[in-house]
């Protein structure tokens, strides 16, 4: 393993910069909602709107029917009064008959009638006893024709401010002139009927809406069950528990499952070819370098030229290994179904470096969430964490701590691995410099200066980053943050 230079960068470059949060967009947020939520909300809103419109229409129709029925009763009384008018002598009021309803005789009962010539003075009007001498007002906003024999309907108020339903009819007696017949009844009977109807309608429609809502939710749950099954199958592939989608799906979803399986197989084939080509390239480059070194040693191994050639060949080998490893990691980063258990790898690395640095008697501490996994190749994970542990061990006075946990919630949390020591640490201005390839701040320490650059590049390939912080132990805290399905197994 290549020995790294001291420290870790606060960032790995522009590629890993976190974008500033954008302004909330309600429509964009709604479009990202789950299909079941969108279907449920749209179905419930449309059902509620339909029920509301239907309720308003039914209420209007019922009010019209109720008013028509109430008006029919008033019209009967108005016709009786008109009949009395055309009887002999009744136009002069000598034998004006009763209507046969005692409510017209009860003062302020709400049932009133009034007969008189148009524009007659109150003393010339004939009224029911219930009016107690006060004229009956004309209907407000009356509907209907004002001609002879025509009915006009509307609402008004009695002398006690009680709401009334009023109808009036003009009766033409020829030579005797015209008379205006006006009959009224309490409109609170209409409102009482409307309240009872509204309560019954609201109760019925509420139960109907609740039934429609439950039915809609059941339909959505049943209809989207295959999609949930497909989503769960993709989750098992993402977690490394399966390598393809299996099971039976409806005809409209089965092609999607087949295409995803084909995509996974194609991806594996491409990665396998990439591995083979990287291996062939490594062999093709390393062999000529070995030949050059052998030829130089055979001619003059101790000359200054030979030493210089061997030095440059070693640098070339390091660079070849570095870029080939990066090419391999770039091809494998994010491969579906590839996971590495964190705890066993860290334990093995600590045992290894404990032996390498046994002369320093370093105490290694670990705090790792059980079952934690890294979504990627084991070799890449070992190289990242191994370089950090090696770097911390090289500078530690006596303690190195490794901690691993998951932050964030949802399906895509972040894996955080922190390696810190109790060494001298680094000033903030030096933390970025140590990430440059081949950069070493202390030439007395062994290493090529490629270690931290490798860690930073690998973290970037996995869409993560590498940063430096002040360690609680007194030295440096190197933190690798990898987004994705790096979460503990359930």
HUDAKA-V355008 format. One record per residue. N is the residue number from 1. BURIAL is + if it has 9 or more other C-alpha atoms within 8 Angstrom, else -. Layout:
{{N:BURIAL} {N:BURIAL}}
This chain:
{{1:-} {2:-} {3:+} {4:+} {5:+} {6:+} {7:+} {8:+} {9:+} {10:+} {11:+} {12:+} {13:-} {14:-} {15:-} {16:+} {17:-} {18:-} {19:-} {20:-} {21:-} {22:-} {23:-} {24:-} {25:-} {26:-} {27:-} {28:-} {29:+} {30:-} {31:-} {32:-} {33:-} {34:-} {35:-} {36:+} {37:-} {38:+} {39:+} {40:+} {41:-} {42:-} {43:+} {44:+} {45:-} {46:-} {47:+} {48:+} {49:-} {50:-} {51:+} {52:-} {53:-} {54:-} {55:+} {56:-} {57:-} {58:-} {59:+} {60:-} {61:-} {62:+} {63:+} {64:-} {65:-} {66:+} {67:+} {68:-} {69:-} {70:+} {71:+} {72:-} {73:-} {74:+} {75:+} {76:-} {77:+} {78:+} {79:-} {80:+} {81:+} {82:+} {83:-} {84:+} {85:+} {86:+} {87:-} {88:-} {89:-} {90:+} {91:+} {92:-} {93:-} {94:-} {95:-} {96:-} {97:-} {98:-} {99:-} {100:-} {101:-} {102:-} {103:+} {104:+} {105:+} {106:+} {107:+} {108:+} {109:+} {110:+} {111:+} {112:+} {113:+} {114:+} {115:+} {116:+} {117:+} {118:-} {119:-} {120:-} {121:-} {122:-} {123:-} {124:-} {125:+} {126:-} {127:+} {128:+} {129:+} {130:+} {131:+} {132:-} {133:-} {134:-} {135:+} {136:+} {137:-} {138:-} {139:+} {140:-} {141:-} {142:+} {143:-} {144:-} {145:-} {146:+} {147:-} {148:-} {149:-} {150:+} {151:+} {152:+} {153:+} {154:+} {155:+} {156:+} {157:+} {158:+} {159:-} {160:-} {161:-} {162:+} {163:+} {164:+} {165:+} {166:+} {167:+} {168:+} {169:+} {170:+} {171:+} {172:+} {173:+} {174:-} {175:-} {176:-} {177:-} {178:+} {179:+} {180:+} {181:+} {182:+} {183:+} {184:+} {185:+} {186:+} {187:+} {188:-} {189:-} {190:+} {191:-} {192:-} {193:+} {194:+} {195:-} {196:-} {197:+} {198:+} {199:-} {200:-} {201:+} {202:+} {203:-} {204:-} {205:+} {206:-} {207:-} {208:-} {209:+} {210:-} {211:-} {212:+} {213:+} {214:-} {215:-} {216:+} {217:+} {218:-} {219:-} {220:+} {221:+} {222:-} {223:-} {224:+} {225:-} {226:+} {227:-} {228:-} {229:-} {230:+} {231:-} {232:-} {233:+} {234:+} {235:-} {236:+} {237:+} {238:+} {239:+} {240:+} {241:-} {242:+} {243:-} {244:-} {245:+} {246:-} {247:-} {248:-} {249:-} {250:-} {251:-} {252:-} {253:+} {254:+} {255:-} {256:-} {257:+} {258:+} {259:-} {260:+} {261:+} {262:-} {263:-} {264:+} {265:-} {266:-} {267:-} {268:-} {269:-} {270:-} {271:+} {272:-} {273:-} {274:+} {275:+} {276:-} {277:-} {278:+} {279:-} {280:-} {281:-} {282:+} {283:-} {284:-} {285:+} {286:+} {287:-} {288:-} {289:+} {290:-} {291:-} {292:-} {293:+} {294:-} {295:-} {296:+} {297:+} {298:-} {299:-} {300:-} {301:+} {302:-} {303:-} {304:-} {305:-} {306:+} {307:+} {308:-} {309:+} {310:+} {311:-} {312:-} {313:+} {314:-} {315:-} {316:-} {317:+} {318:-} {319:-} {320:+} {321:+} {322:+} {323:-} {324:+} {325:-} {326:+} {327:+} {328:+} {329:+} {330:-} {331:-} {332:+} {333:+} {334:-} {335:-} {336:+} {337:+} {338:+} {339:+} {340:+} {341:+} {342:+} {343:+} {344:-} {345:+} {346:+} {347:-} {348:-} {349:+} {350:+} {351:-} {352:-} {353:+} {354:+} {355:-} {356:-} {357:+} {358:+} {359:-} {360:-} {361:-} {362:+} {363:-} {364:+} {365:-} {366:-} {367:-} {368:+} {369:+} {370:-} {371:+} {372:+} {373:+} {374:+} {375:+} {376:+} {377:+} {378:-} {379:-} {380:+} {381:+} {382:+} {383:+} {384:+} {385:+} {386:+} {387:+} {388:+} {389:+} {390:+} {391:+} {392:+} {393:+} {394:-} {395:+} {396:+} {397:+} {398:+} {399:+} {400:+} {401:+} {402:+} {403:+} {404:+} {405:+} {406:+} {407:-} {408:-} {409:-} {410:-} {411:-} {412:+} {413:+} {414:+} {415:+} {416:+} {417:+} {418:+} {419:+} {420:+} {421:+} {422:+} {423:+} {424:+} {425:+} {426:+} {427:-} {428:-} {429:-} {430:-} {431:+} {432:+} {433:+} {434:+} {435:+} {436:-} {437:+} {438:-} {439:+} {440:+} {441:-} {442:-} {443:-} {444:-} {445:-} {446:-} {447:+} {448:+} {449:+} {450:+} {451:+} {452:+} {453:+} {454:+} {455:+} {456:+} {457:+} {458:+} {459:+} {460:+} {461:+} {462:+} {463:+} {464:+} {465:+} {466:+} {467:+} {468:+} {469:+} {470:+} {471:+} {472:-} {473:+} {474:+} {475:+} {476:+} {477:+} {478:+} {479:+} {480:+} {481:+} {482:+} {483:+} {484:+} {485:+} {486:+} {487:+} {488:+} {489:-} {490:-}}
